[in-house]
């Protein structure tokens, strides 16, 4: 359980950087507020569990055992609810019309989240039948053994959402390129040979940056689709590598937009 608590902290930071479908909240804000509420509840119930556990290990009485079992079951149920609330936040992010995701990708991620939510709901039902500390430990291990799959799904969706935002920027970039090319076609005959050569060189640089961006994004998309890790440390390593890659891809677009602005300014003058 201690290992799982540490891994749950990843969700706290993950949501701050930023889900037959399961029942979801009407808005992202509602889902996010419920996530915060469930997280506060989990922290409290985990604290209660720790106190009860320590009391049981210290005194070994029937009363302390009963209390420890009660607090353990409450903590485990709240943990499932907390994880579920996080998945619902992701579900609402997917429903955002400005997510930048293709419909087929959105549907794929929704199915993944639906499966994970169903697993947590089934697991919660199992908690209700726990009758001993040993049973609680076994049921907890069912979640812990599934946690690698859950975390992989979450990282895939977080990466997909980030790629969706990059796609929106790339679409804006492409529109600027089309506008600039239109201006070049319209006024190109009025440019001096020297200026035409400069403009052609700039356009090539701008197009190359777009190409470099796409190559980077395509590689990340493929890696994300095939994401599979031997353990959670390996998953973190791969996920962080994709984050760095997306930052590099975005930088290509940022530099290209700056070049486009300079190009458009140059096209305002004939000489």
N, C-alpha and C positions, 0 to 999 in steps of 0.2 A: 504493500500500500504506500509505503514511503516513496518508492521509486515512481509510482504512478502520480503522486502528488506533485513531484518535481516536474513531471512531464506536462501536467495540467497547466502549469504556469505559462507554458508556451502559448496556450490559447488566449491568455489575458493580453499578451503583447500582440498576438496575431490579429485579434479583432480590432485593436487600436490602429493598426496599419490600415485597417478597413473598418439554395439553400433548398393507376391510382396514386398522386402526390400527397404527401402528408399535410395535415392541417397546419397552416402558417398564419402569421400575424398580418394584419392589413398593411402595415408599413414597416420599413426598415427601422425607423425610430422606435416603434413599439417593441420590435424584436430585440433591439439593442438594449433598451431599458430593462426588458425582462432578463436578458443575459446578465446585466449588472446586478439585478436583484437576486438571481439564482447563484451568482458567484459569491455575493455577500452571505447568502444562506449556506453555501458550501463551506466557506471559511469558518462560520460559527459552528456548524455541525462537526467539522473536522476537529476543531478545538475541543468540543465536548467529547468527541470520541477519544482524543488523546488523553484527556483527564481520566475518563472512565477506564481506559486501557491500563494506565499507570496504577490506578487504584486497584484494579483486579490483580495485576502482576504483583502488587505489594502485599495485599491482604489475602487473596485467594478465597474469599468468602462466597457463599452462594448469592448473597445480595449484590456484592460487587461484580460477580459474574453476570447476573441478570441485567444489571445496569450497563455493563460493558457490551453485552449482546444487543441491548436496545439501542445504544448510541452508535454501535457499529452499523446496524441495519439502517438507521436514520441517515448516517453519513453516506453510506453506499447508495441509497436511494437518491439523496440530494446530489451526489456526484453524477449519477446518470442524468438527472434533470439538468444539471449545469452543462454537461457535455451536449445534451440535446438542444439546449437553448443556444449554444454557440453554432450548432449546425443550422438552426433556423435563421440565425443572423446571416450566414452564408447563403441560405436559400433566398432570403430577401435581396441580397446583393445580386444574385443571379437574375432575379425578376426585374431589376432596374433596367428600364429601356435604354439607358445610357451606359450599359455595361460594356458595350463594344463587342459582345460575344455573338458568334454566328448561332442561329437557332439550333442547329444540330449539336453544337458544343454545349449550349445551355441545357438542352434536354439530357445530354449525357451526364452532366454534372448533377442535374436534378435527380436522376435515377440513382447515382452514387449516394447522394445525401439521403434519399428515401430509404435505401438499404441500410445505411448506418443508423438512421433514426429508428427503423424497425428493430434493429439489433438491440439498441438501448432500451426500447420499450419492452422487449421480451426479457431482457436482463433484469429490468426493474420488477417485472412480475415474479421472477425467480427469487428475488430478495425477500419478498413477502413470505415465502415458505421456509426461510432459514430458521433452524431450531437450535443451533449451537454455534459456538465460536469456530469450531472446526468447519462447519457448513459455511459460515461467513467467509472464512479464508478461501475455501474452494470456489465459491461463487465469485469472489473478488478476482481470483486468478483467471476466471473466464473472461473478464474484461481486460485484464492485464495482457493476456495472450492475444487478444484481438487489437490491442492498442496500436501495434505497428501498422496494421491495415487501416485503422481509423486515421492515424496521423498521415499516412501516405495519401489517403483520399483528401484530407484537408489541405496538404501542401500542393497537391495537384490543382485543386480548385482555386487556392490563393494565387498560384502562378498563372492559372488561366485568366483570372480576373485582371491581373496586372497586364497580361498580354492583351486583353481586351482594351484596356486604357491606352496602351501603346498603339493599337490599331486605330483608335480615334485620332490620335495625333498624326499618324501616318496618312490618314485620309485627308486631314487638313493640309499636310505637307504636299500631297499629290495635287490638291486643288490649286495651291500656290504655284506649283510647277506648270500646270496647264495654263494658268493666267499669264505667267511670265513668257511661256512659249508663244502664246497668242500675241503678246506685245512685240516679241521678236519678229514674228511673221508679218505683223502689220507695219513695223517701222524699220525692219532690217535693211531695206534698200537705201535708207537715208544715212546709215552708219558709214564712217570711214573704214577702210580695210583694217587699220590698226585696232579700232574699237570693236569691229566684228570679230577679230581674232581673240581679243580679250573676253568678249561675251561668250564665244564658243568654248573657251577654256573654263570659264566659270560654270557654264551649264554642265559641262562634263563632270566637274567636281561635285556639283549638286546632285547629279544623277548617280554618281558613284557612291555618295554618302547614303542615298536611298537604297542602293544595292547592298551596301555593307550592312545596313540596318536589317534588310530582309533576310540576308544570310544568317545573321545572328538570331533573329526571331525564329526562323525556320528550324535552326538547330535546337533552340530551347523548347519549341513546341514538340519536336520529336522526342527529346529527352523527357519532357513532362508526361507525354502520352505513355512512355515505356517505363516510367518511374518505378523502381523496385530497389529496395535496400536490404542489406543483410541484417542491419540493426538500426536503432534510432540514431546513433552517432553517424552512421553512414548516410542516413536519410537527411540529417542536418547538413552534412557536407555537400550533398547533391543539391539540396534546396538553396543553400547559400550561394553555390556556384551559379544557379539559375538566376538568383536575385542580382548578382554581379553582372551577369550577362545581359539582363534586361536594362540595367543601369547604363551599360555600354551602348546598347542599342538605342536607348533614348538619347544618349549624348550625340550619336550620329544625326538624329533628327534635329536636335537643338542647334548643332553647328550648321546643318543644312538650311534651317529656317533663317539663321543669321546671314548665310550666304545669299539666300533668296531675297532678303530685304535689301542687301547691298546691290544685287542685280537689278531689282526693280527701281532703285534710286538711280542707277546708271542709265537705265532705259528712258529716264525722263529727259535726258539731254542728247541731242543729236550728235554732237561732237565730243 
